Amino acid sequence: MMRPTRLSPRLKAVVDALPLRPDSRVLEIGCGPGAAARAVAALLNTGHILAVDRSAAAIAQAKATATEELASGRMTIRRVAAEDLVLEADEAPYDLVFAIRVGALDGRHTKAGERVLHRIAACTTPNARLFIDGGQPLREVPIPRL
């Protein structure tokens, strides 16, 4: 059994608001040190979370604190910029995506946001849902389908 992850009240509210199922395939864009991703992994049974971030330091910290989650097979961590994200060979698409304080998705970097949304669309199932911060505590953003 994985140990519970301590979360700030803000991150706990985010994780609690996600429409998770035990078999969800979840993608976190901009995972930082991985606290939310670890909390999601603890809620999955046969599901999986892929946590990505462009920062080498964030990825190193996330990997160092997620040894149980990684060993369980419920979590993968990858260093990649969201605008460069692609599924790896034999990687199944994701059905739930979330991002907290990611400038490309919260309106701070609109050009990058268009590229990120297209990458998300290419990595998700047709009925996937995307949630970002800025609501109470999340808001849903439509994923453009090509």
DSSP file with accessible surface (Angstrom, degrees, kcal/mol):
  #  RESIDUE AA STRUCTURE BP1 BP2  ACC     N-H-->O    O-->H-N    N-H-->O    O-->H-N    TCO  KAPPA ALPHA  PHI   PSI    X-CA   Y-CA   Z-CA
    1    1 A M              0   0  228      0, 0.0     2,-0.1     0, 0.0    41,-0.1   0.000 360.0 360.0 360.0 131.8    0.0    0.0    0.0
    2    2 A M        -     0   0   21     40,-0.1     3,-0.1     1,-0.1     0, 0.0  -0.476 360.0-109.6 -75.2 146.5    1.4    3.4   -1.0
    3    3 A R        -     0   0   96     -2,-0.1    -1,-0.1     1,-0.1    39,-0.1  -0.437  39.8 -98.2 -72.1 147.4    1.8    5.9    1.8
    4    4 A P        -     0   0  118      0, 0.0     2,-0.5     0, 0.0    -1,-0.1  -0.386  36.8-127.1 -64.6 143.8   -0.6    8.9    1.8
    5    5 A T        -     0   0   26     33,-0.1     2,-0.5    -3,-0.1    -3,-0.0  -0.807  15.4-128.6 -93.8 131.0    0.9   12.0    0.2
    6    6 A R        -     0   0  239     -2,-0.5     2,-0.3     6,-0.0    33,-0.1  -0.694  34.1-174.4 -78.6 128.1    0.8   15.2    2.2
    7    7 A L        -     0   0   43     -2,-0.5    29,-0.0    32,-0.0     0, 0.0  -0.921  28.7-111.2-123.8 150.2   -0.7   17.9    0.1
    8    8 A S     >  -     0   0   52     -2,-0.3     4,-2.8     1,-0.1     5,-0.2  -0.334  42.6-105.7 -65.0 158.5   -1.2   21.6    0.6
    9    9 A P  H  > S+     0   0  117      0, 0.0     4,-2.2     0, 0.0     5,-0.2   0.886 122.0  53.6 -55.5 -37.7   -4.9   22.5    1.0
   10   10 A R  H  > S+     0   0  101      2,-0.2     4,-1.9     1,-0.2     5,-0.1   0.949 111.9  42.2 -64.3 -47.7   -4.9   23.9   -2.6
   11   11 A L  H  > S+     0   0   29      1,-0.2     4,-2.8     2,-0.2     5,-0.2   0.886 112.1  54.9 -69.1 -34.3   -3.5   20.7   -4.2
   12   12 A K  H  X S+     0   0  106     -4,-2.8     4,-2.9     1,-0.2    -1,-0.2   0.933 107.6  50.2 -62.2 -42.9   -5.8   18.6   -2.1
   13   13 A A  H  X S+     0   0   40     -4,-2.2     4,-1.5    -5,-0.2    -1,-0.2   0.901 111.1  49.8 -61.9 -39.2   -8.8   20.5   -3.4
   14   14 A V  H  X S+     0   0    2     -4,-1.9     4,-1.0     2,-0.2     3,-0.3   0.959 113.1  44.3 -63.6 -51.5   -7.5   20.0   -6.9
   15   15 A V  H >< S+     0   0    5     -4,-2.8     3,-0.9     1,-0.2     5,-0.2   0.932 113.3  51.7 -62.1 -42.4   -7.0   16.2   -6.6
   16   16 A D  H 3< S+     0   0  101     -4,-2.9    -1,-0.2    -5,-0.2    -2,-0.2   0.808 108.2  53.1 -63.5 -29.4  -10.3   15.9   -4.8
   17   17 A A  H 3< S+     0   0   46     -4,-1.5    -1,-0.2    -3,-0.3    -2,-0.2   0.664  84.2 103.6 -81.8 -16.6  -12.1   17.7   -7.6
   18   18 A L  S << S-     0   0   10     -4,-1.0     2,-2.4    -3,-0.9    80,-0.0  -0.454  78.7-125.6 -68.5 136.7  -10.7   15.5  -10.4
   19   19 A P        +     0   0   52      0, 0.0     2,-0.2     0, 0.0    -1,-0.1  -0.387  48.7 172.7 -80.4  66.2  -13.3   13.0  -11.8
   20   20 A L        -     0   0   42     -2,-2.4    24,-0.0    -5,-0.2     6,-0.0  -0.482  20.6-168.9 -79.7 145.2  -11.0   10.1  -11.1
   21   21 A R    >   -     0   0  121     -2,-0.2     3,-2.0     1,-0.0    24,-0.1  -0.890  39.4-108.4-119.4 159.4  -11.9    6.4  -11.5
   22   22 A P  T 3  S+     0   0   76      0, 0.0    23,-2.6     0, 0.0    25,-2.0   0.780 121.8  44.1 -60.1 -22.5   -9.7    3.6  -10.2
   23   23 A D  T 3  S+     0   0   78     23,-0.2    25,-0.1    22,-0.2    21,-0.1   0.242  85.0 136.3-105.7  12.8   -8.9    2.7  -13.9
   24   24 A S    <   -     0   0    0     -3,-2.0    24,-2.1    23,-0.1     2,-0.6  -0.259  49.6-142.5 -60.9 145.5   -8.3    6.3  -15.1
   25   25 A R  E     -a   48   0A  57     22,-0.2    70,-2.2    24,-0.0    71,-1.6  -0.961  31.2-169.8-107.6 110.8   -5.3    7.1  -17.4
   26   26 A V  E     -ab  49  96A   0     22,-3.2    24,-2.7    -2,-0.6     2,-0.5  -0.841  18.2-163.8-113.4 141.0   -4.2   10.5  -16.1
   27   27 A L  E     -ab  50  97A   1     69,-2.6    71,-2.3    -2,-0.4     2,-0.6  -0.989   4.9-162.9-121.8 123.4   -1.8   13.0  -17.5
   28   28 A E  E     -ab  51  98A   6     22,-2.8    24,-2.6    -2,-0.5     2,-0.5  -0.953   7.8-154.9-106.8 121.7   -0.4   15.8  -15.4
   29   29 A I  E    S+ab  52  99A   3     69,-2.4    71,-0.6    -2,-0.6    24,-0.2  -0.811  79.4  11.6 -92.7 127.1    1.2   18.7  -17.4
   30   30 A G  S    S+     0   0   24     22,-1.3    70,-0.3    -2,-0.5    23,-0.3   0.971  72.9 176.5  73.0  57.5    3.7   20.6  -15.3
   31   31 A C    >   -     0   0    7     21,-2.5     3,-2.3    -3,-0.4     4,-0.3   0.648  10.4-171.7 -73.1 -15.7    4.0   18.2  -12.4
   32   32 A G  T 3  S-     0   0   16      1,-0.3    30,-0.3    20,-0.2    -1,-0.2  -0.301  73.5  -9.1  56.1-136.6    6.7   20.1  -10.5
   33   33 A P  T 3  S-     0   0   60      0, 0.0    -1,-0.3     0, 0.0    32,-0.2   0.511 100.8-114.5 -75.0  -1.5    8.0   18.0   -7.6
   34   34 A G  S <> S+     0   0    0     -3,-2.3     4,-2.6    -4,-0.1     5,-0.2   0.578  70.5 135.9  90.5  11.6    5.1   15.6   -8.2
   35   35 A A  H  > S+     0   0   19     -4,-0.3     4,-2.0     1,-0.2     5,-0.2   0.938  78.5  43.1 -61.3 -47.7    3.0   15.9   -5.0
   36   36 A A  H  > S+     0   0    2     -5,-0.3     4,-2.5     1,-0.2    -1,-0.2   0.920 113.5  52.7 -65.2 -40.8   -0.4   16.0   -6.9
   37   37 A A  H  > S+     0   0    0     -6,-0.2     4,-2.8     1,-0.2    -1,-0.2   0.905 108.4  50.4 -62.5 -40.3    0.7   13.1   -9.2
   38   38 A R  H  X S+     0   0   33     -4,-2.6     4,-1.9     2,-0.2    -1,-0.2   0.915 110.2  50.3 -63.4 -40.7    1.7   11.0   -6.2
   39   39 A A  H  X S+     0   0   12     -4,-2.0     4,-0.7    -5,-0.2    -2,-0.2   0.908 111.6  47.9 -65.0 -39.5   -1.7   11.7   -4.6
   40   40 A V  H >X S+     0   0    0     -4,-2.5     3,-1.5     1,-0.2     4,-0.6   0.938 108.2  54.8 -65.1 -45.6   -3.5   10.7   -7.8
   41   41 A A  H >< S+     0   0    0     -4,-2.8     3,-1.2     1,-0.3    -1,-0.2   0.884 102.4  57.9 -56.4 -36.8   -1.4    7.5   -8.1
   42   42 A A  H 3< S+     0   0   40     -4,-1.9    -1,-0.3     1,-0.3    -2,-0.2   0.751 105.7  50.5 -66.4 -21.5   -2.5    6.5   -4.6
   43   43 A L  H << S+     0   0   99     -3,-1.5     2,-0.3    -4,-0.7    -1,-0.3   0.516  93.9  92.0 -92.7  -8.0   -6.2    6.7   -5.8
   44   44 A L    <<  +     0   0    6     -3,-1.2   -21,-0.2    -4,-0.6    30,-0.1  -0.667  43.7 177.5 -92.3 145.9   -5.7    4.5   -8.9
   45   45 A N  S    S-     0   0  110    -23,-2.6   -22,-0.2    -2,-0.3    -1,-0.2   0.774  88.6  -4.3-105.1 -71.1   -6.1    0.7   -8.9
   46   46 A T  S    S+     0   0  111    -24,-0.6   -23,-0.2     2,-0.1    -2,-0.1   0.380 117.4  98.3-103.3   1.2   -5.5   -0.4  -12.5
   47   47 A G        -     0   0    6    -25,-2.0     2,-0.3    -6,-0.1   -22,-0.2  -0.063  59.4-144.3 -80.0-174.0   -5.1    3.2  -13.8
   48   48 A H  E     -a   25   0A  25    -24,-2.1   -22,-3.2   -25,-0.1     2,-0.4  -0.996   4.3-150.9-152.6 146.2   -1.9    5.1  -14.4
   49   49 A I  E     -ac  26  75A   0     25,-2.5    27,-2.3    -2,-0.3     2,-0.6  -0.989   3.7-160.6-122.6 132.4   -0.6    8.6  -14.2
   50   50 A L  E     -ac  27  76A   1    -24,-2.7   -22,-2.8    -2,-0.4     2,-0.5  -0.967  11.5-163.4-105.3 120.2    2.0   10.2  -16.4
   51   51 A A  E     -ac  28  77A   0     25,-2.8    27,-2.4    -2,-0.6     2,-0.3  -0.933  11.7-177.2-106.7 123.5    3.6   13.3  -14.8
   52   52 A V  E     +ac  29  78A   1    -24,-2.6   -21,-2.5    -2,-0.5   -22,-1.3  -0.918  11.0 164.0-123.5 150.4    5.5   15.5  -17.1
   53   53 A D  E     - c   0  79A  24     25,-1.3    27,-1.5    -2,-0.3    28,-0.1  -0.968  36.3-136.8-157.0 150.6    7.5   18.7  -16.6
   54   54 A R  S    S+     0   0  132     -2,-0.3     2,-0.5    25,-0.2    27,-0.2   0.675  79.9  93.7 -81.9 -17.6   10.1   20.6  -18.7
   55   55 A S     >  -     0   0   46      1,-0.2     4,-2.4    25,-0.1     5,-0.2  -0.657  60.9-157.4 -85.8 123.1   12.3   21.2  -15.7
   56   56 A A  H  > S+     0   0   50     -2,-0.5     4,-2.5     1,-0.2     5,-0.2   0.891  97.0  52.5 -61.9 -39.1   15.1   18.8  -15.0
   57   57 A A  H  > S+     0   0   74      2,-0.2     4,-2.3     1,-0.2    -1,-0.2   0.921 109.8  47.9 -64.9 -42.7   15.2   19.8  -11.4
   58   58 A A  H  > S+     0   0   13      2,-0.2     4,-2.9     1,-0.2    -2,-0.2   0.927 112.5  48.9 -63.6 -43.4   11.5   19.3  -10.9
   59   59 A I  H  X S+     0   0    8     -4,-2.4     4,-2.8     2,-0.2     5,-0.2   0.918 110.0  51.4 -64.5 -41.4   11.7   15.8  -12.6
   60   60 A A  H  X S+     0   0   59     -4,-2.5     4,-2.2     1,-0.2    -1,-0.2   0.931 113.0  45.4 -61.3 -42.6   14.6   14.8  -10.4
   61   61 A Q  H  X S+     0   0  111     -4,-2.3     4,-1.6     2,-0.2    -2,-0.2   0.919 112.3  51.1 -67.2 -42.5   12.7   15.8   -7.3
   62   62 A A  H  X S+     0   0    0     -4,-2.9     4,-0.7   -30,-0.3     3,-0.2   0.930 112.1  46.7 -61.2 -44.0    9.5   14.1   -8.5
   63   63 A K  H >< S+     0   0  103     -4,-2.8     3,-0.7     1,-0.2    -1,-0.2   0.900 109.9  53.9 -65.4 -38.8   11.5   10.9   -9.2
   64   64 A A  H 3< S+     0   0   74     -4,-2.2     3,-0.4    -5,-0.2    -1,-0.2   0.812 114.9  39.8 -66.5 -29.2   13.2   11.0   -5.8
   65   65 A T  H 3< S+     0   0   46     -4,-1.6    -1,-0.2    -3,-0.2    -2,-0.2   0.438 110.5  58.4-100.5   1.0   10.0   11.3   -3.9
   66   66 A A    <X  +     0   0    0     -3,-0.7     4,-2.9    -4,-0.7     5,-0.3  -0.008  58.5 126.4-120.6  31.3    7.9    8.8   -5.9
   67   67 A T  H  > S+     0   0   92     -3,-0.4     4,-2.4     1,-0.2     5,-0.2   0.904  78.9  45.3 -60.6 -42.3    9.8    5.6   -5.6
   68   68 A E  H  > S+     0   0   77      2,-0.2     4,-1.9     1,-0.2    -1,-0.2   0.921 114.5  48.2 -65.0 -44.4    6.9    3.6   -4.3
   69   69 A E  H  >>S+     0   0    0      2,-0.2     6,-0.9     1,-0.2     5,-0.9   0.900 113.8  46.8 -65.0 -39.8    4.5    5.0   -6.9
   70   70 A L  H ><5S+     0   0   55     -4,-2.9     3,-1.2     1,-0.2     5,-0.2   0.928 112.1  50.2 -67.3 -44.1    7.0    4.3   -9.8
   71   71 A A  H 3<5S+     0   0   91     -4,-2.4    -2,-0.2    -5,-0.3    -1,-0.2   0.832 103.9  60.0 -64.5 -30.3    7.6    0.8   -8.5
   72   72 A S  H 3<5S-     0   0   51     -4,-1.9    -1,-0.3    -5,-0.2    -2,-0.2   0.675 107.0-126.3 -70.5 -18.6    3.9    0.1   -8.4
   73   73 A G  T <<5S+     0   0   49     -3,-1.2    -3,-0.1    -4,-0.5    -2,-0.1   0.420  85.8 106.0  84.8  -0.5    3.6    0.8  -12.1
   74   74 A R  S   <S+     0   0   70     -5,-0.9   -25,-2.5   -26,-0.1     2,-0.4   0.553  77.0  46.2 -87.1  -6.8    0.8    3.3  -11.4
   75   75 A M  E     -c   49   0A   4     -6,-0.9     2,-0.4   -27,-0.2    -2,-0.3  -0.998  55.0-178.1-141.8 140.3    3.0    6.3  -12.2
   76   76 A T  E     -c   50   0A  55    -27,-2.3   -25,-2.8    -2,-0.4     2,-0.4  -0.982  12.6-155.7-130.3 144.6    5.6    7.3  -14.8
   77   77 A I  E     +c   51   0A  12     -2,-0.4     2,-0.4   -27,-0.2   -25,-0.2  -0.979  14.4 179.4-123.3 133.5    7.5   10.6  -14.8
   78   78 A R  E     -c   52   0A  33    -27,-2.4   -25,-1.3    -2,-0.4     2,-0.8  -0.998  26.9-134.3-138.3 135.3    8.9   12.1  -18.0
   79   79 A R  E     +c   53   0A 158     -2,-0.4     2,-0.3   -27,-0.2   -25,-0.2  -0.793  54.4 125.0 -87.6 113.5   10.9   15.2  -18.7
   80   80 A V        -     0   0   29    -27,-1.5     2,-0.3    -2,-0.8   -25,-0.1  -0.936  61.9-110.9-164.0 143.3    9.4   16.9  -21.7
   81   81 A A    >   -     0   0   12     -2,-0.3     3,-2.2   -27,-0.2     4,-0.4  -0.601  34.2-122.5 -73.2 140.9    7.9   20.3  -22.5
   82   82 A A  G >  S+     0   0    9      1,-0.3     3,-1.3    -2,-0.3    -1,-0.1   0.862 111.6  58.7 -56.6 -34.6    4.2   20.1  -23.0
   83   83 A E  G 3  S+     0   0   34      1,-0.3    -1,-0.3    36,-0.1    -2,-0.0   0.622 109.9  44.5 -74.0  -7.6    4.4   21.4  -26.5
   84   84 A D  G <  S+     0   0  106     -3,-2.2    -1,-0.3     2,-0.0    -2,-0.2   0.317  83.5 131.7-111.9   5.2    6.7   18.5  -27.4
   85   85 A L    <   +     0   0    3     -3,-1.3     2,-0.3    -4,-0.4    37,-0.1  -0.379  24.9 163.5 -66.7 129.9    4.7   15.8  -25.7
   86   86 A V        -     0   0   79     -2,-0.1     2,-0.2    37,-0.1    37,-0.1  -0.977  42.0-101.0-139.7 152.7    4.0   12.6  -27.8
   87   87 A L        -     0   0   52     -2,-0.3     2,-0.1    35,-0.2     3,-0.1  -0.507  38.8-127.0 -69.5 141.9    2.9    9.2  -26.9
   88   88 A E    >   -     0   0  113     -2,-0.2     3,-2.3     1,-0.2    -1,-0.1  -0.402  45.9 -67.0 -81.8 166.1    5.7    6.6  -26.7
   89   89 A A  T 3  S+     0   0   94      1,-0.3    -1,-0.2    -2,-0.1     3,-0.1  -0.285 123.7   5.3 -53.8 134.0    5.5    3.4  -28.7
   90   90 A D  T 3  S+     0   0  175      1,-0.2     2,-0.6    -3,-0.1    -1,-0.3   0.600  94.0 140.3  64.7  13.7    2.8    1.1  -27.2
   91   91 A E    <   -     0   0   32     -3,-2.3    -1,-0.2     1,-0.0    -4,-0.1  -0.783  49.1-133.6 -88.3 124.4    1.6    3.9  -24.8
   92   92 A A        -     0   0   45     -2,-0.6    -4,-0.1     1,-0.1    33,-0.1  -0.424  27.9-101.5 -73.7 149.9   -2.2    4.0  -24.5
   93   93 A P        -     0   0   54      0, 0.0    31,-0.3     0, 0.0     2,-0.3  -0.240  36.3-112.8 -69.1 164.4   -3.8    7.5  -24.7
   94   94 A Y  E     - d   0 124A   3     29,-2.4    31,-2.5    26,-0.2   -68,-0.2  -0.676  16.3-163.3-101.0 149.5   -5.0    9.3  -21.6
   95   95 A D  E    S+     0   0A  34    -70,-2.2    34,-1.4    -2,-0.3     2,-0.3   0.474  77.2  41.1-111.7  -3.7   -8.6   10.1  -20.6
   96   96 A L  E     -bd  26 129A   5    -71,-1.6   -69,-2.6    32,-0.2     2,-0.4  -0.983  62.4-178.2-146.6 130.1   -8.0   12.8  -18.0
   97   97 A V  E     +bd  27 130A   0     32,-2.7    34,-2.5    -2,-0.3     2,-0.3  -0.983   2.6 178.0-128.4 139.7   -5.5   15.7  -18.1
   98   98 A F  E     -bd  28 131A   0    -71,-2.3   -69,-2.4    -2,-0.4     2,-0.3  -0.987   5.9-176.4-141.3 154.3   -4.8   18.3  -15.5
   99   99 A A  E     -bd  29 132A   1     32,-1.7    34,-1.1    -2,-0.3     2,-0.5  -0.974   7.8-161.4-149.2 131.8   -2.4   21.2  -15.2
  100  100 A I  S    S-     0   0   15    -71,-0.6     3,-0.1    -2,-0.3    32,-0.0  -0.976  77.1  -9.5-119.6 125.3   -1.8   23.7  -12.3
  101  101 A R  S    S+     0   0  160     -2,-0.5     2,-0.7     1,-0.2    -1,-0.2   0.904  83.5 153.2  55.4  48.6   -0.1   27.0  -12.9
  102  102 A V    >>  -     0   0   23     -3,-0.2     3,-1.9     1,-0.1     4,-1.7  -0.937  36.5-153.1-109.1 110.9    1.0   26.1  -16.5
  103  103 A G  T 34>S+     0   0   11     -2,-0.7     6,-2.0     1,-0.3     5,-0.7   0.794  91.3  59.7 -56.6 -32.6    1.3   29.4  -18.4
  104  104 A A  T 345S+     0   0   12      1,-0.2    -1,-0.3     4,-0.2    13,-0.2   0.722 116.2  33.9 -70.6 -18.1    0.6   27.7  -21.8
  105  105 A L  T <45S+     0   0   17     -3,-1.9    -2,-0.2     1,-0.1    -1,-0.2   0.613 110.9  58.7-111.5 -16.3   -2.8   26.6  -20.6
  106  106 A D  T  <5S-     0   0   44     -4,-1.7    -2,-0.1    -6,-0.0    -3,-0.1   0.315 116.6 -98.0 -99.6  10.8   -3.9   29.4  -18.2
  107  107 A G  T   5S+     0   0   51     -4,-0.4     3,-0.4    -5,-0.2    -3,-0.1   0.344  97.1 108.0  97.5  -6.3   -3.7   32.2  -20.8
  108  108 A R  S   <S+     0   0  145     -5,-0.7     2,-0.3     1,-0.3    -4,-0.2   0.803  91.7  27.4 -74.4 -27.5   -0.3   33.6  -20.0
  109  109 A H  S  > S+     0   0  109     -6,-2.0     4,-2.3     1,-0.1    -1,-0.3  -0.702  70.9 174.3-134.9  82.3    1.3   32.2  -23.2
  110  110 A T  H  > S+     0   0   96     -3,-0.4     4,-1.8    -2,-0.3     5,-0.1   0.854  76.7  51.3 -66.1 -38.2   -1.4   31.9  -25.8
  111  111 A K  H  > S+     0   0  141      1,-0.2     4,-1.4     2,-0.2    -1,-0.2   0.942 114.0  44.4 -64.0 -46.4    0.7   30.8  -28.8
  112  112 A A  H  > S+     0   0   17      1,-0.2     4,-2.7     2,-0.2    -1,-0.2   0.882 108.3  61.3 -63.2 -35.1    2.3   28.0  -26.7
  113  113 A G  H  X S+     0   0    5     -4,-2.3     4,-2.7     1,-0.2    -2,-0.2   0.886  99.9  52.9 -59.5 -39.9   -1.1   27.2  -25.5
  114  114 A E  H  X S+     0   0  104     -4,-1.8     4,-1.8     2,-0.2    -1,-0.2   0.931 111.6  46.1 -61.9 -44.1   -2.4   26.4  -29.0
  115  115 A R  H  X S+     0   0  129     -4,-1.4     4,-2.1     2,-0.2    -2,-0.2   0.919 112.5  50.5 -64.8 -41.9    0.6   24.0  -29.5
  116  116 A V  H  X S+     0   0    1     -4,-2.7     4,-2.9     1,-0.2     5,-0.2   0.930 108.1  52.3 -64.6 -43.0    0.0   22.3  -26.1
  117  117 A L  H  X S+     0   0   39     -4,-2.7     4,-2.5     1,-0.2    -1,-0.2   0.897 109.7  49.5 -61.5 -38.1   -3.7   21.8  -26.7
  118  118 A H  H  X S+     0   0   79     -4,-1.8     4,-1.8     2,-0.2    -1,-0.2   0.889 111.1  49.2 -67.8 -37.3   -2.9   20.1  -30.0
  119  119 A R  H  X S+     0   0   73     -4,-2.1     4,-0.9     2,-0.2    -2,-0.2   0.911 111.2  50.0 -67.0 -40.5   -0.3   17.8  -28.2
  120  120 A I  H >< S+     0   0    1     -4,-2.9     3,-1.0     1,-0.2     4,-0.4   0.934 108.7  52.5 -61.7 -44.3   -2.9   17.0  -25.6
  121  121 A A  H >< S+     0   0   11     -4,-2.5     3,-0.9     1,-0.3    -1,-0.2   0.893 108.6  50.5 -58.9 -38.5   -5.4   16.2  -28.3
  122  122 A A  H 3< S+     0   0   54     -4,-1.8    -1,-0.3     1,-0.2    -2,-0.2   0.686 113.4  46.1 -74.0 -16.4   -2.9   13.8  -29.9
  123  123 A C  T << S+     0   0    1     -3,-1.0   -29,-2.4    -4,-0.9     2,-0.3   0.285 104.7  72.3-108.5   8.0   -2.2   12.0  -26.5
  124  124 A T  E <  S-d   94   0A  12     -3,-0.9   -29,-0.2    -4,-0.4   -27,-0.0  -0.837  80.9-102.0-127.1 162.9   -5.8   11.6  -25.3
  125  125 A T  E >   -     0   0A  36    -31,-2.5     3,-1.9    -2,-0.3    -2,-0.1  -0.318  45.5-101.8 -72.4 162.2   -8.9    9.5  -26.0
  126  126 A P  E 3  S+     0   0A 106      0, 0.0    -1,-0.1     0, 0.0   -31,-0.0   0.802 123.0  42.3 -58.8 -29.1  -11.7   11.1  -27.9
  127  127 A N  E 3  S+     0   0A 149      2,-0.1   -32,-0.1   -31,-0.0    -2,-0.0   0.200  85.7 137.9-103.1  17.2  -13.8   11.7  -24.7
  128  128 A A  E <   -     0   0A  13     -3,-1.9     2,-0.4   -34,-0.2    15,-0.3  -0.203  42.3-142.6 -62.8 154.5  -10.8   12.9  -22.6
  129  129 A R  E     -d   96   0A 103    -34,-1.4   -32,-2.7    13,-0.1     2,-0.4  -0.946   5.6-153.0-123.3 144.4  -11.3   15.9  -20.3
  130  130 A L  E     -dE  97 141A   0     11,-0.7    11,-2.6    -2,-0.4     2,-0.4  -0.965  11.4-173.7-119.9 129.0   -8.8   18.7  -19.4
  131  131 A F  E     +dE  98 140A  18    -34,-2.5   -32,-1.7    -2,-0.4     2,-0.3  -0.973   4.6 176.2-124.1 136.4   -8.9   20.6  -16.2
  132  132 A I  E     -dE  99 139A   1      7,-2.6     7,-2.9    -2,-0.4     3,-0.3  -0.874  36.3 -91.7-129.3 166.4   -6.7   23.6  -15.2
  133  133 A D  E    S+ E   0 138A  33    -34,-1.1     5,-0.2    -2,-0.3     3,-0.1  -0.221  87.7  81.3 -71.0 166.2   -6.6   25.8  -12.2
  134  134 A G  S    S+     0   0   65      3,-0.9     4,-0.2     1,-0.3    -1,-0.2   0.403  78.4  77.4 115.5   0.3   -8.7   29.0  -12.0
  135  135 A G  S    S-     0   0   24      2,-1.1    -1,-0.3    -3,-0.3     4,-0.2  -0.161 108.4 -49.4-110.9-144.4  -12.1   27.6  -11.1
  136  136 A Q  S    S-     0   0  192      2,-0.9    -3,-0.0     1,-0.1     3,-0.0  -0.523 126.2 -40.8-119.1  63.0  -13.4   26.4   -7.7
  137  137 A P  S    S+     0   0   41      0, 0.0    -2,-1.1     0, 0.0    -3,-0.9  -0.994 140.7  20.8-100.2  -7.5  -10.7   24.9   -7.7
  138  138 A L  E     -E  133   0A  25     -4,-0.2    -2,-0.9    -5,-0.2     2,-0.4  -0.825  54.2-156.6-120.7 159.7  -10.6   23.7  -11.3
  139  139 A R  E     -E  132   0A 111     -7,-2.9    -7,-2.6    -2,-0.3     2,-0.4  -0.988  23.2-123.4-131.2 146.2  -12.1   24.7  -14.6
  140  140 A E  E     -E  131   0A  96     -2,-0.4    -9,-0.2    -9,-0.2   -11,-0.0  -0.696  21.4-162.7 -90.1 137.7  -12.6   22.4  -17.6
  141  141 A V  E     -E  130   0A  24    -11,-2.6   -11,-0.7    -2,-0.4     2,-0.1  -0.969  24.6-115.0-118.4 131.9  -11.1   23.4  -20.9
  142  142 A P        -     0   0  108      0, 0.0   -13,-0.1     0, 0.0   -11,-0.0  -0.399  21.9-134.2 -66.6 142.2  -12.2   21.9  -24.2
  143  143 A I        -     0   0   19    -15,-0.3     2,-0.2    -2,-0.1   -25,-0.1  -0.866  24.6-123.9 -94.6 120.6   -9.7   19.8  -26.0
  144  144 A P        -     0   0   47      0, 0.0     2,-0.5     0, 0.0   -23,-0.0  -0.447  21.7-149.5 -67.7 134.7   -9.7   20.6  -29.7
  145  145 A R              0   0  103     -2,-0.2   -27,-0.0   -23,-0.0   -23,-0.0  -0.920 360.0 360.0-108.7 129.0  -10.3   17.6  -31.9
  146  146 A L              0   0  171     -2,-0.5   -28,-0.0   -28,-0.1     0, 0.0  -0.412 360.0 360.0 -82.5 360.0   -8.7   17.6  -35.3
